[in-house]
Amino acid sequence: MAKRLSVGKRRLGAALGASLSIFVAIMIPTTGNLWSMCGMLLLCWNIAFTPGPSIATPLGEVYERARAGSFRTSTTSKLVSLAGMLLIIVGTYDTYGAGW
């Protein structure tokens, strides 16, 4: 019996975010946009393949469940998120702040 391929809202949103970052990097090929694209791809990969609450879950419930410890993430996932955020910050600085 074949297992049905489930594409959730998180994976769909991550795919759209990754597609948008690639589109921007192709249309405006600056070094800053490439850094931002790399960071966004890391974050989208992390969103798509790391378990967590669904997008439709109310924020209050997410907070309560996180305090209870039901959304434990691995160290690798935390490092990937940190690297993605840093790359986006570097790309934004390179695009907008370096020339000021």
C-alpha atoms as one frame of an Amber mdcrd trajectory, in Angstrom:
protein
   0.000   0.000   0.000   1.465   3.315  -1.050   1.758   5.985   1.591  -0.025
   9.172   0.642   2.234  12.182   0.202   1.113  14.825   2.653   1.950  18.416
   1.840   1.013  20.551   4.815   0.592  24.279   5.133   4.039  24.601   6.696
   5.760  22.906   3.765   3.725  24.841   1.238   4.584  28.136   2.956   8.241
  27.148   3.119   8.248  26.296  -0.580   6.682  29.659  -1.426   9.233  31.489
   0.729  12.115  29.620  -0.884  10.728  30.335  -4.357  10.385  34.036  -3.554
  13.950  34.271  -2.252  15.322  32.537  -5.355  13.230  34.806  -7.608  14.543
  37.970  -5.927  18.148  36.745  -6.101  17.787  35.970  -9.815  16.050  39.237
 -10.707  18.409  41.463  -8.678  21.728  39.575  -8.566  23.624  41.486  -5.899
  25.834  39.954  -3.249  23.452  41.059  -0.504  20.489  39.380  -2.169  22.474
  36.173  -2.555  23.309  36.202   1.182  19.654  36.816   1.981  18.587  34.036
  -0.390  20.923  31.558   1.336  19.554  32.561   4.745  15.964  32.299   3.582
  16.590  28.868   2.053  18.009  27.664   5.371  15.010  28.998   7.290  12.534
  27.542   4.811  14.238  24.149   4.993  14.028  24.327   8.778  10.336  25.283
   8.708   9.491  22.516   6.236  11.317  19.634   7.894  11.320  20.430  11.626
   8.229  19.403  13.581   6.288  22.233  15.168   2.838  23.742  15.493   0.687
  24.202  12.428   0.182  27.661  11.003  -3.511  27.586  11.952  -2.780  27.093
  15.677  -3.661  30.180  17.766  -0.641  32.013  19.172  -1.788  31.602  22.782
  -1.959  27.837  22.378   1.479  27.749  20.747   2.904  29.692  23.696   1.281
  27.373  26.268   2.451  24.232  24.486   5.968  25.631  24.096   6.121  26.415
  27.822   5.006  22.842  28.520   7.898  21.553  26.399   5.978  19.940  23.547
   8.009  21.743  20.828  11.512  20.572  21.604  13.977  21.194  18.813  17.412
  19.738  18.257  20.624  21.697  18.505  21.081  21.325  14.751  17.703  22.939
  14.120  18.567  25.838  16.414  21.935  26.334  14.682  20.305  26.244  11.234
  17.789  28.890  12.356  20.557  31.058  13.797  22.666  30.741  10.640  19.675
  31.621   8.451  18.857  34.719  10.491  22.485  35.844  10.475  22.728  35.416
   6.704  19.577  37.493   6.221  20.985  40.223   8.485  24.300  40.183   6.590
  22.471  40.345   3.258  20.285  43.231   4.398  23.319  45.132   5.695  25.232
  44.451   2.485  22.299  45.634   0.370  21.200  48.710   2.317  23.697  49.598
   5.038  27.138  49.181   3.526  26.841  52.210   1.253  25.637  54.627   3.919
